[in-house]
Amino acid sequence: MFRIVFSIFLISLLQTAMPTQARAEVLEWTLRNEHGGTVYVKFFSKTRNNVWPAGGNAYVFGDAKNHTQPLSCRRGEQICFGGFNAQRTLFWGVGEAGTKACTTCCRVCGEYYTDVDVLN
């Protein structure tokens, strides 16, 4: 009996002491393009070195409909959007490279949002 109780205690102790991997979350981000021209959008993690979509690509929004983009992220990760036009003369949020300042273009992974970011 002692061995069983001790084994259960040891297993629970090991489980709490072992580091756990970051759990994947999904942040759904809704944007609407009211600019009148095509807008290209990227999402930048301010917590780690990550960009959506990967590989130097961008999401393309060519109409005025709501577009919801699911982003696989880590809970607590701060993510900001950056938008730009084809001529790279207009910018929204943190811009094409993710380096511009903004006050309302970031969200936290794991939190729930219902608002729509309007690009105009």
N, C-alpha and C positions, 0 to 999 in steps of 0.2 A: 504494500500500500504506500509506504514511504517513497519507493522508487517512482511510482506513478505520479504522486503529488509533486515530487522533486522534478520529474521530467516535464510536467506541465508548467511549473514555475520557470524552469530553465528556458523552455521554448518561448514563453511570453516575454521573458527578459531579453532574449536575443532578438525577437521581433521589434521591440521598442528601441533597442540599441542600434539596430542596423539602419543605415541611411536608406531613404526611399527615393525613387526616381521622381522627377517632376511629372505630375499628371497632366496629360494633354487636355486642353479645353478648346472650345470653339467660340470665337467672338464673331458675331454677325454684325456687319457694318453696312448700313443703308445710305446710299448717296443718290442724289438726283442732279442731273446736269441741266441747269437752266441758262447756261452760258450762250447757247445758240450755235456753237461749234463743237467739234469733238474735243473731249477732255480725256487725258491719260492720267491714271491714278496708280500710285504705289503706296504700300503700307510699310512703315518702318518701326522696328522694335527699338525702343530707347533703353531697354534693359539688357539686351544681348545683340549680337551682330546678326540680324536677320531682316530680310526684306521679302515682302509678298507682292507680286509673284517673283520667283527667283529668276536668275539668269539674265538680268538686265531688261526684262520684259515689263509691261505695264498693262493694267486693265483698261479697256477702251469703253468709254461711255459716249455714244453718239446721238442719243435721244434724250427726251425729258422725262423718261419713266424712272420710277424708283428701281434701283439695282441693289440687291443685298449680296454682299460678298462675305462668305464664311472664311474665317482665318483660323487655322489650327495654331494654338499658342499655349503658353504656360501660364498657369494661374498667377495673377499678380503682375504679369508683364505689362509694361506701358507701351502702347502702340499708337502711332500717329499717322495720319494720312497726308500724302503730298500729291497735288494735282498740277497739271501743266497742259498748255495747248501745244499743237503740232509745231508752231513756230518758236516755242519756248520763250514767249514774250509775256505770258500771263501765268501766274502761279497761285495755287490755293494751298492752305495748310502749311506743311513744312517744305513744300516744293519738290522738285524732281529728285534732288539728291538727299532730301531729308534733313537739311541743315538750316532752313529758315525758321524764325521764331513764330509761334502761334499761341493763342490763348484758349481756343476751343476745338482743337483738331486732334486731341489725344483721348484715348480710352484705356481702361484697365481690363485685361483678360480675366474672365471669370465673373465679371459684373454684367448685369442685364441692361440693355439700352433699347429704347423704343423710338428715339428721335431720328430724324433724317437730316443728313448734312447736305445742304443745297449749295451747289457750285454755280455762281452767277457772276 
